[in-house]
């Protein structure tokens, strides 16, 4: 790490207060090494994009980072070096996007590795498909490169190795917008959103996760470019929704913006229609989202809860969520309405936990807790949750695999032939263990199985 811990970054074009100090100490030494190598070859090199934005947010006191945590996590470099020159400068480099000027440098040392995307300053031709430019032109200046970016707060660049006060480039007033907590498109918002159909959703995501207000023209442009947004691949939409749900501050903010701008109707008409049909249920789910843990399965289950049950699976499939996640969400939604009575026996509690599954139980309890908060009854499930936690601590058998005896052992010990009867016998043993987990030992289960077989053979019921 360079001996100087920080470099002052001042925006010459900003007429307001002096620009904040960006902490050079937060830039990993390996990333600084990439910048030095480019400078040593006579090239310009800047950090660009999200890392600069987040360092500025940190300097403005808009975010707190736990002591010792590495943040930002990713650093991208913009340079006037051509991709071929970057490959020649770094022995460990991968041509990940040569046609767009991007080379990934694998910077290693002191037991660490950073994958640094190094991209040549570039301009872009017209966007013909709502996603990619028709042509890319390599440029010689950083300002031209920043002009193609989506939002002003993402259109800043910083050279942490420059002399004090000369390292920041902010031609579109990103710092001023950060100070005002305003999200504004670079240049003409409608043009930016017509270039890449995902940008309207990214605008809502950034407004929700960075706690910024959408500038009026930028928000109006979202409504005007919904047709372009509808061309975006569902996988890209899903990824943005995940970030919006998990990083929202609060989670409901982004959902309100989605609905207000028409994006929710474009993404999931079933969800938007349910909100219009039952605004009380919509407000309840927003309160529950804000009270919920940062769990994707829990927040997805809450988000899609107002959608008619028969449409939920199709909606999650449409948005390309993994099958395993979809099934977990549907399980949570089907189980959430079921409430165990305070008078339920321990056996009934264990049967419920077995049906739900140990891995899904924490999510279900978290979902029910958030719904209780939304209903103004935060302690509604506290007693039952505590009871379930206590029962789980005893590690009772809740699956056939947790029984102290298996099918092969039963066949060997009791001279049984393979067949459905063995499985039925095991399920009967598990049912008895639900009521009395102390029965879960090899000897006791063998005895119980033998008694069951004997009762069946003599026609005597044991039940």
C-alpha positions as CSV (number, residue, x, y, z in Angstrom):
1,X,0.0,0.0,0.0
2,X,1.2,3.5,-0.8
3,X,2.5,5.4,2.2
4,X,-0.1,8.2,1.7
5,X,-3.4,7.0,3.0
6,X,-5.7,9.3,1.0
7,X,-5.8,11.8,-1.8
8,X,-8.0,14.8,-1.9
9,X,-10.3,14.7,-4.9
10,X,-11.7,18.0,-6.1
11,X,-14.1,18.6,-9.0
12,X,-13.0,21.7,-10.9
13,X,-16.5,22.1,-12.4
14,X,-18.3,22.0,-9.0
15,X,-19.3,25.4,-7.8
16,X,-20.5,24.2,-4.4
17,X,-18.5,23.1,-1.4
18,X,-15.1,21.5,-1.9
19,X,-15.2,17.9,-3.0
20,X,-14.7,15.4,-0.2
21,X,-11.6,13.3,0.5
22,X,-11.7,10.0,-1.2
23,X,-9.8,7.4,0.8
24,X,-6.9,6.0,-1.2
25,X,-6.4,3.5,1.7
26,X,-9.6,1.7,0.6
27,X,-8.1,1.0,-2.8
28,X,-6.2,-2.4,-2.6
29,X,-2.5,-2.2,-3.2
30,X,-2.9,-4.7,-6.1
31,X,-5.4,-2.3,-7.8
32,X,-3.1,0.6,-7.3
33,X,-0.4,-1.6,-8.9
34,X,-2.5,-1.9,-12.1
35,X,-2.8,1.9,-12.2
36,X,0.9,2.3,-11.7
37,X,1.7,-0.1,-14.5
38,X,-0.5,1.8,-16.9
39,X,0.9,5.1,-15.9
40,X,4.4,3.7,-16.3
41,X,3.6,2.9,-19.9
42,X,2.6,6.5,-20.5
43,X,-1.1,5.8,-20.3
44,X,-4.0,7.5,-18.6
45,X,-5.7,5.3,-16.0
46,X,-8.7,6.0,-13.6
47,X,-10.9,4.1,-11.3
48,X,-14.4,4.5,-12.7
49,X,-18.0,3.7,-12.0
50,X,-19.5,2.2,-8.9
51,X,-16.3,2.1,-6.8
52,X,-15.8,5.9,-7.2
53,X,-19.5,6.6,-6.5
54,X,-19.3,4.5,-3.3
55,X,-16.0,6.0,-2.1
56,X,-17.6,9.5,-2.6
57,X,-20.7,8.3,-0.6
58,X,-18.4,7.1,2.2
59,X,-16.6,10.5,2.2
60,X,-19.9,12.3,2.3
61,X,-21.0,10.3,5.3
62,X,-23.9,8.6,3.5
63,X,-22.7,5.1,4.3
64,X,-21.0,3.4,7.2
65,X,-18.7,0.5,6.7
66,X,-17.8,-1.9,9.5
67,X,-14.2,-1.5,10.7
68,X,-11.9,-3.9,8.8
69,X,-14.4,-4.6,6.0
70,X,-13.2,-4.3,2.4
71,X,-15.5,-1.9,0.7
72,X,-16.0,-1.3,-2.2
73,X,-15.3,-4.9,-3.2
74,X,-14.8,-4.4,-7.0
75,X,-12.7,-1.8,-8.8
76,X,-12.9,-1.1,-12.5
77,X,-10.2,0.8,-14.4
78,X,-10.7,3.0,-17.5
79,X,-7.7,3.8,-19.6
80,X,-6.7,5.2,-23.0
81,X,-4.5,2.0,-23.6
82,X,-5.9,-0.2,-26.3
83,X,-6.9,-3.8,-25.3
84,X,-3.9,-5.2,-27.1
85,X,-1.6,-2.9,-25.1
86,X,-3.2,-3.9,-21.9
87,X,-2.7,-7.6,-22.7
88,X,1.0,-6.9,-23.4
89,X,1.5,-5.0,-20.1
90,X,0.0,-7.6,-17.9
91,X,1.2,-11.3,-18.0
92,X,-1.9,-12.5,-16.2
93,X,-4.7,-11.0,-18.3
94,X,-7.8,-12.5,-20.0
95,X,-9.4,-11.0,-23.2
96,X,-12.9,-11.1,-21.7
97,X,-14.4,-8.5,-24.1
98,X,-11.9,-7.3,-26.6
99,X,-14.6,-6.0,-29.0
100,X,-15.8,-3.7,-26.3
101,X,-12.3,-2.9,-25.1
102,X,-12.3,-4.9,-21.9
103,X,-9.5,-7.0,-20.5
104,X,-9.6,-8.7,-17.1
105,X,-6.3,-8.4,-15.3
106,X,-5.6,-11.0,-12.6
107,X,-3.6,-9.1,-10.0
108,X,-2.0,-11.4,-7.4
109,X,0.3,-10.9,-4.5
110,X,0.6,-11.4,-0.7
111,X,-2.0,-14.2,-0.8
112,X,-4.6,-12.0,-2.5
113,X,-6.1,-11.8,-5.9
114,X,-8.2,-9.1,-7.6
115,X,-9.9,-9.4,-10.9
116,X,-9.7,-5.9,-12.3
117,X,-11.6,-5.1,-15.4
118,X,-9.6,-2.7,-17.5
119,X,-11.6,-1.0,-20.3
120,X,-10.4,1.4,-23.0
121,X,-12.1,4.8,-23.1
122,X,-14.9,4.3,-25.6
123,X,-17.7,6.0,-27.4
124,X,-20.7,4.1,-28.6
125,X,-22.8,4.1,-31.8
126,X,-26.6,3.9,-31.9
127,X,-28.4,1.2,-29.9
128,X,-30.5,-0.8,-32.3
129,X,-31.8,-3.6,-30.0
130,X,-32.3,-1.8,-26.6
131,X,-29.2,-3.5,-25.2
132,X,-26.0,-3.2,-27.2
133,X,-24.4,-0.4,-29.2
134,X,-24.1,-1.0,-32.9
135,X,-20.5,0.1,-32.8
136,X,-17.7,0.9,-30.3
137,X,-15.1,3.6,-30.9
138,X,-12.0,3.9,-28.7
139,X,-11.3,7.3,-27.4
140,X,-8.4,9.2,-26.0
141,X,-10.1,11.1,-23.1
142,X,-12.0,10.0,-20.0
143,X,-14.7,12.7,-20.4
144,X,-15.9,11.1,-23.6
145,X,-16.0,7.7,-21.9
146,X,-18.0,9.1,-19.0
147,X,-20.6,10.7,-21.3
148,X,-21.9,7.2,-22.4
149,X,-22.7,6.2,-18.8
150,X,-26.2,5.9,-17.3
151,X,-26.4,8.2,-14.3
152,X,-24.3,11.1,-13.2
153,X,-23.3,9.4,-9.9
154,X,-21.8,6.6,-12.0
155,X,-20.1,8.9,-14.4
156,X,-17.2,9.9,-12.2
157,X,-13.6,8.8,-12.5
158,X,-10.7,9.1,-10.0
159,X,-7.0,8.6,-10.3
160,X,-5.9,7.9,-6.7
161,X,-2.2,8.3,-7.7
162,X,-2.6,11.8,-9.0
163,X,-1.4,14.9,-7.1
164,X,-3.6,16.1,-4.4
165,X,-6.8,17.8,-5.7
166,X,-6.3,16.8,-9.4
167,X,-7.4,13.2,-9.5
168,X,-11.2,13.4,-9.8
169,X,-13.1,13.8,-13.1
170,X,-16.8,14.7,-12.6
171,X,-18.0,16.4,-15.8
172,X,-21.7,15.8,-15.2
173,X,-22.0,16.9,-11.6
174,X,-22.2,13.4,-10.0
175,X,-20.9,14.7,-6.6
176,X,-23.5,17.5,-6.5
177,X,-26.2,14.9,-7.2
178,X,-24.9,12.7,-4.4
179,X,-25.0,15.6,-2.0
180,X,-28.6,16.2,-2.9
181,X,-29.4,12.5,-3.0
182,X,-30.7,13.0,-6.5
183,X,-30.5,10.3,-9.2
184,X,-30.2,11.9,-12.6
185,X,-29.4,10.5,-16.0
186,X,-26.4,11.6,-17.9
187,X,-27.6,14.0,-20.6
188,X,-31.0,13.3,-22.1
189,X,-32.7,10.6,-19.9
190,X,-35.0,9.4,-22.6
191,X,-32.0,8.8,-24.9
192,X,-30.2,7.0,-22.2
193,X,-33.1,4.7,-21.5
194,X,-33.8,4.1,-25.2
195,X,-30.2,2.9,-25.6
196,X,-30.4,0.1,-22.9
197,X,-33.8,-1.0,-21.8
198,X,-32.5,-2.2,-18.5
199,X,-31.6,1.4,-17.4
200,X,-35.1,2.3,-16.2
201,X,-35.1,-0.6,-13.8
202,X,-31.5,0.2,-12.7
203,X,-32.7,3.8,-12.0
204,X,-35.4,2.4,-9.6
205,X,-32.9,0.0,-8.1
206,X,-30.3,2.7,-7.4
207,X,-33.0,5.1,-6.0
208,X,-34.1,2.3,-3.7
209,X,-30.7,1.0,-2.6
210,X,-28.8,4.3,-2.5
211,X,-31.7,6.2,-0.9
212,X,-31.9,8.8,-3.7
213,X,-34.8,10.6,-5.2
214,X,-35.4,10.2,-8.9
215,X,-35.0,13.5,-10.7
216,X,-38.3,14.5,-12.4
217,X,-37.1,14.2,-16.0
218,X,-35.4,10.9,-15.3
219,X,-38.5,9.5,-13.8
220,X,-40.7,10.7,-16.6
221,X,-38.3,9.1,-19.1
222,X,-39.0,5.7,-17.5
223,X,-42.7,5.9,-18.3
224,X,-41.8,7.0,-21.9
225,X,-39.5,4.1,-22.6
226,X,-41.4,1.1,-21.2
227,X,-41.6,-0.3,-24.7
228,X,-37.8,-0.6,-24.8
229,X,-37.7,-2.0,-21.3
230,X,-40.0,-4.9,-22.4
231,X,-37.3,-6.1,-24.8
232,X,-34.9,-6.9,-21.9
233,X,-34.1,-10.5,-21.2
234,X,-35.9,-11.9,-18.1
235,X,-32.6,-13.0,-16.6
236,X,-31.4,-9.3,-16.5
237,X,-34.7,-8.2,-15.0
238,X,-34.4,-11.0,-12.3
239,X,-30.9,-9.9,-11.3
240,X,-32.0,-6.3,-10.8
241,X,-35.0,-7.4,-8.8
242,X,-32.9,-9.5,-6.5
243,X,-30.6,-6.5,-5.8
244,X,-33.6,-4.2,-5.3
245,X,-35.2,-6.7,-2.8
246,X,-32.0,-7.5,-0.8
247,X,-30.4,-4.0,-0.8
248,X,-33.4,-1.8,-0.6
249,X,-33.3,0.8,2.2
250,X,-36.1,0.2,2.9
251,X,-37.1,-2.7,0.7
252,X,-40.5,-1.1,0.0
253,X,-39.1,2.0,-1.5
254,X,-38.1,0.4,-4.7
255,X,-41.4,-1.5,-5.0
256,X,-43.3,1.8,-4.7
257,X,-41.2,3.3,-7.5
258,X,-41.8,0.2,-9.6
259,X,-45.5,0.6,-9.3
260,X,-45.5,4.4,-9.8
261,X,-43.4,4.3,-13.0
262,X,-45.3,1.4,-14.6
263,X,-42.4,-0.9,-14.4
264,X,-44.2,-3.3,-12.1
265,X,-47.0,-3.7,-14.6
266,X,-44.4,-4.4,-17.3
267,X,-42.5,-6.9,-15.2
268,X,-45.4,-8.8,-13.6
269,X,-49.0,-7.7,-14.5
270,X,-50.4,-10.1,-12.0
271,X,-48.5,-8.4,-9.2
272,X,-49.5,-4.9,-10.3
273,X,-53.1,-5.9,-10.8
274,X,-53.2,-7.5,-7.3
275,X,-52.0,-4.2,-5.9
276,X,-54.7,-2.3,-7.7
277,X,-57.3,-4.8,-6.8
278,X,-56.5,-4.8,-3.0
279,X,-54.4,-1.8,-2.0
280,X,-54.8,-2.8,1.7
281,X,-53.0,-6.1,1.1
282,X,-50.4,-4.3,-1.0
283,X,-49.6,-1.9,1.9
284,X,-49.5,-4.9,4.2
285,X,-46.9,-6.6,2.1
286,X,-44.8,-3.4,1.9
287,X,-44.8,-3.2,5.7
288,X,-43.8,-6.9,5.9
289,X,-41.0,-6.4,3.4
290,X,-39.5,-3.6,5.5
291,X,-39.8,-5.7,8.6
292,X,-38.3,-8.9,7.0
293,X,-34.8,-10.3,7.2
294,X,-32.5,-9.9,4.1
295,X,-33.5,-13.3,2.8
296,X,-34.3,-13.6,-0.9
297,X,-36.7,-16.5,-0.4
298,X,-38.6,-14.7,2.4
299,X,-38.8,-11.4,0.5
300,X,-39.9,-13.1,-2.8
301,X,-42.5,-15.0,-0.8
302,X,-43.8,-11.8,0.7
303,X,-43.7,-9.9,-2.6
304,X,-45.7,-12.4,-4.6
305,X,-48.1,-13.3,-1.7
306,X,-51.0,-11.1,-3.1
307,X,-50.7,-12.8,-6.5
308,X,-53.4,-15.5,-6.9
309,X,-51.9,-18.8,-5.7
310,X,-52.4,-20.5,-9.0
311,X,-50.3,-17.8,-10.8
312,X,-47.3,-17.7,-8.5
313,X,-45.3,-20.6,-9.9
314,X,-45.7,-19.3,-13.5
315,X,-44.6,-15.8,-12.5
316,X,-41.4,-17.1,-10.7
317,X,-40.6,-19.3,-13.7
318,X,-41.2,-16.4,-16.1
319,X,-38.6,-14.3,-14.2
320,X,-36.2,-17.2,-14.4
321,X,-35.8,-17.8,-10.7
322,X,-34.1,-21.2,-10.0
323,X,-36.5,-24.1,-9.5
324,X,-35.1,-24.7,-6.0
325,X,-35.8,-21.1,-5.0
326,X,-39.2,-21.2,-6.6
327,X,-40.2,-24.3,-4.6
328,X,-39.0,-22.8,-1.4
329,X,-41.0,-19.6,-2.0
330,X,-44.2,-21.7,-2.8
331,X,-43.6,-23.8,0.4
332,X,-43.3,-20.7,2.5
333,X,-46.5,-19.2,1.0
334,X,-48.5,-22.5,1.5
335,X,-47.3,-22.9,5.1
336,X,-47.5,-19.3,6.3
337,X,-51.2,-19.2,6.9
338,X,-51.1,-22.4,9.1
339,X,-50.9,-21.5,12.8
340,X,-50.3,-24.1,15.5
341,X,-52.5,-23.6,18.4
342,X,-50.9,-22.9,21.7
343,X,-52.5,-26.1,23.0
344,X,-50.8,-28.2,20.3
345,X,-48.9,-31.2,21.6
346,X,-45.1,-31.4,21.1
347,X,-45.8,-34.3,18.7
348,X,-48.0,-32.0,16.6
349,X,-45.2,-29.4,16.6
350,X,-42.6,-32.0,15.4
351,X,-44.9,-33.2,12.7
352,X,-45.3,-29.7,11.4
353,X,-41.6,-29.1,11.5
354,X,-41.1,-32.4,9.6
355,X,-43.6,-31.4,7.0
356,X,-41.9,-27.9,6.5
357,X,-38.4,-29.2,6.7
358,X,-35.6,-28.0,9.0
359,X,-33.9,-26.0,6.3
360,X,-37.0,-24.1,5.5
361,X,-38.2,-23.6,9.1
362,X,-36.1,-20.4,9.8
363,X,-37.4,-18.7,6.7
364,X,-41.0,-19.6,7.6
365,X,-40.6,-18.3,11.1
366,X,-39.0,-15.1,9.7
367,X,-41.8,-14.7,7.2
368,X,-44.5,-15.1,9.8
369,X,-42.7,-12.7,12.1
370,X,-42.6,-10.0,9.4
371,X,-46.3,-10.5,8.7
372,X,-47.0,-10.2,12.4
373,X,-45.1,-6.9,12.5
374,X,-47.1,-5.7,9.4
375,X,-50.3,-6.5,11.3
376,X,-49.2,-4.6,14.3
377,X,-48.8,-7.7,16.4
378,X,-45.0,-8.2,16.6
379,X,-45.2,-10.7,19.5
380,X,-48.0,-12.8,17.9
381,X,-45.8,-15.9,17.2
382,X,-43.1,-15.3,19.8
383,X,-44.3,-18.1,22.1
384,X,-44.7,-20.7,19.4
385,X,-41.4,-19.7,17.7
386,X,-39.6,-20.1,21.0
387,X,-41.2,-23.5,21.5
388,X,-40.2,-24.7,18.1
389,X,-36.6,-23.6,18.7
390,X,-36.5,-25.4,22.0
391,X,-37.8,-28.6,20.4
392,X,-35.3,-28.4,17.6
393,X,-32.4,-28.0,20.0
394,X,-33.1,-31.6,21.2
395,X,-32.4,-32.7,17.6
396,X,-35.5,-35.0,17.3
397,X,-35.8,-37.3,14.3
398,X,-37.8,-35.5,11.7
399,X,-36.9,-37.6,8.6
400,X,-36.5,-41.3,7.8
401,X,-32.8,-40.6,7.5
402,X,-32.6,-39.5,11.1
403,X,-34.0,-42.8,12.4
404,X,-31.5,-45.0,14.3
405,X,-32.5,-47.9,12.0
406,X,-32.8,-48.1,8.3
407,X,-34.6,-50.4,5.8
408,X,-31.7,-52.7,5.2
409,X,-31.3,-53.3,8.9
410,X,-35.0,-53.9,9.4
411,X,-34.9,-56.5,6.6
412,X,-31.9,-58.2,8.0
413,X,-33.0,-58.2,11.7
414,X,-36.6,-59.2,11.1
415,X,-36.1,-61.3,7.9
416,X,-38.3,-59.1,5.8
417,X,-38.4,-59.1,2.0
418,X,-37.9,-55.9,0.0
419,X,-41.0,-54.0,-0.8
420,X,-43.4,-51.1,0.1
421,X,-44.1,-52.7,3.5
422,X,-40.6,-51.8,4.7
423,X,-41.1,-48.2,3.9
424,X,-44.5,-48.2,5.6
425,X,-42.9,-49.7,8.7
426,X,-40.2,-47.0,8.7
427,X,-42.9,-44.3,8.4
428,X,-44.8,-45.8,11.3
429,X,-41.6,-45.8,13.4
430,X,-41.1,-42.1,12.6
431,X,-44.6,-41.3,13.6
432,X,-44.0,-42.8,17.0
433,X,-40.8,-40.9,17.4
434,X,-42.7,-37.6,16.7
435,X,-44.6,-38.2,19.9
436,X,-41.6,-39.6,21.9
437,X,-38.1,-38.9,20.4
438,X,-36.5,-41.0,23.2
439,X,-37.6,-44.1,21.2
440,X,-35.0,-43.3,18.5
441,X,-32.5,-46.0,19.3
442,X,-31.7,-49.1,17.3
443,X,-32.9,-51.6,20.0
444,X,-36.1,-49.8,20.7
445,X,-37.0,-49.2,17.0
446,X,-36.3,-52.9,16.3
447,X,-38.6,-53.9,19.1
448,X,-41.3,-51.5,18.0
449,X,-41.0,-52.8,14.4
450,X,-41.2,-56.4,15.6
451,X,-44.3,-55.7,17.7
452,X,-46.0,-54.0,14.7
453,X,-45.3,-57.0,12.4
454,X,-46.6,-59.3,15.1
455,X,-49.8,-57.3,15.5
456,X,-50.4,-57.2,11.8
457,X,-49.9,-60.9,11.5
458,X,-52.3,-61.7,14.3
459,X,-54.8,-59.1,13.3
460,X,-54.4,-57.2,16.6
461,X,-54.3,-53.4,16.4
462,X,-51.6,-51.6,18.4
463,X,-53.2,-48.2,17.8
